Amino acid sequence: MMASRTGLDPARLTVAVERVFSVLRQGNPPNDISLTAASTIWRLQQEGPRKLTDLAAAEGVSQPAMTQLVQRLEREGLVVRAAEPTDRRVVLIEVTPAGVALLENRRAVRAGHLAALMSDMSADDEALIAAALPALERLARDRR
């Protein structure tokens, strides 16, 4: 794979992001939920209630897999099913306050873990990461 027009090597960036993600996962709370579950709850929090088929497509999983995930999240009180206001035959999945709280706790635990790892980082490296954050956030937001 070739470097970008600025010399950024996408393969090197991929490895770095994968390694950072691995480090973050090591800081997961005990009995943490899966990445797909967390992403589904986050999507519901950000985008509002969604049909199960839409969630499956957005998360890149089969409808049966999303059905099982939603059933588990529902049993755990993290999501609920509700009727679509304009068409009572359509069922929407929506996040509960417990689901939002779980995501906030998960993020806080991971952030604490990362902060501890970064405590030995030089100020220059920390500044470089801080400078890259807006571009990384745009990359994640614009490509979802």
HELIX and SHEET records of a PDB file:
HELIX    1   1 PRO A   10  GLN A   26  1                                  17    
HELIX    2   2 LEU A   35  GLU A   47  1                                  13    
HELIX    3   3 LEU A   52  GLU A   59  1                                   8    
HELIX    4   4 GLN A   63  ARG A   75  1                                  13    
HELIX    5   5 PRO A   97  MET A  118  1                                  22    
HELIX    6   6 ALA A  123  ASP A  142  1                                  20    
SHEET    1   A 3 ARG A  50  LYS A  51  0                                        
SHEET    2   A 3 ASP A  87  VAL A  95 -1                                        
SHEET    3   A 3 VAL A  79  GLU A  84 -1                                        
END                                                                             
